């Protein structure tokens, strides 16, 4: 497991004897990009494959969850639609944020 794996950013909490994993209450709240934001229009190949979208945008598959979280996309099956426009944080902002944790 690498440093950028999404599991490293999940908050674990036991509720009724079940372990729940929550990304929304993790360190992601401190992510505050400083560089200009790019925008990208989703095409058919991007739907239901956020890992491939991350590869296309950043050259790495590991950033998929950051792109989705930044855009408020919780359901890749229904929220990542053809023609939708997403905000794409600069890779340097992502790497600066990771290093600051």
C-alpha positions in Angstrom: 0.0 0.0 0.0 1.4 3.4 -1.0 1.3 6.7 0.7 -1.3 8.0 -1.7 -3.8 5.1 -1.3 -7.2 6.3 -0.4 -7.3 4.0 2.6 -4.6 6.1 4.3 -7.1 9.1 4.4 -10.1 7.3 5.8 -11.4 7.8 9.3 -12.3 4.5 11.0 -15.0 4.5 13.6 -16.8 1.5 15.2 -20.6 2.0 15.2 -22.8 -0.8 16.5 -19.9 -3.2 16.3 -19.2 -2.4 12.7 -16.2 -0.6 11.4 -17.3 2.4 9.2 -14.8 4.2 7.0 -15.5 7.9 6.3 -13.5 10.0 3.8 -15.5 13.2 4.5 -14.2 13.6 8.0 -10.6 12.9 7.1 -7.7 15.2 6.4 -9.3 16.1 3.0 -10.9 19.1 4.6 -7.4 20.7 4.7 -7.0 20.4 0.9 -7.0 24.0 -0.4 -5.5 24.3 -4.0 -3.6 27.5 -4.7 -2.8 27.1 -8.4 -5.2 27.8 -11.2 -7.9 25.1 -11.6 -8.4 23.3 -14.9 -11.7 22.1 -16.1 -12.4 18.8 -17.9 -15.5 17.5 -19.7 -16.3 13.9 -19.1 -16.5 11.6 -22.1 -17.9 8.1 -22.4 -14.5 6.4 -21.6 -14.4 8.2 -18.3 -17.7 7.0 -16.9 -17.5 4.4 -14.2 -13.7 4.4 -14.4 -12.3 7.1 -12.2 -9.0 5.3 -12.1 -8.6 5.8 -15.9 -9.7 9.4 -15.6 -7.0 10.0 -13.0 -4.5 8.4 -15.3 -5.5 10.6 -18.2 -5.4 13.8 -16.1 -2.3 13.2 -14.0 -0.5 10.2 -15.4 -1.2 8.3 -12.2 -4.2 6.2 -11.2 -3.9 7.0 -7.4 -5.5 10.4 -7.6 -9.0 9.3 -8.7 -10.5 9.7 -5.2 -9.2 13.2 -4.8 -10.7 14.3 -8.1 -14.1 12.8 -7.2 -14.0 14.2 -3.6 -13.1 17.6 -4.8 -16.0 17.6 -7.2 -18.5 16.2 -4.7 -18.9 13.0 -6.7 -19.9 10.1 -4.4 -21.5 7.8 -6.9 -19.4 7.0 -10.0 -22.2 5.0 -11.5 -24.6 8.0 -11.6 -22.7 11.2 -10.9 -19.9 10.8 -13.4 -21.9 11.5 -16.6 -20.9 12.2 -20.2 -20.8 16.0 -20.8 -20.4 16.8 -17.1 -17.6 19.3 -16.3 -15.3 18.7 -13.4 -12.7 20.8 -11.7 -9.2 19.4 -11.9 -6.8 20.5 -9.2 -3.1 21.0 -10.2 -1.0 17.9 -9.5 1.5 20.1 -7.6 -1.3 21.2 -5.2 -2.2 17.6 -4.6 1.4 16.6 -3.9 1.9 19.7 -1.6 -1.1 18.7 0.3 0.0 15.0 0.7 3.4 16.2 1.9 1.8 18.5 4.5 0.0 15.7 6.2 
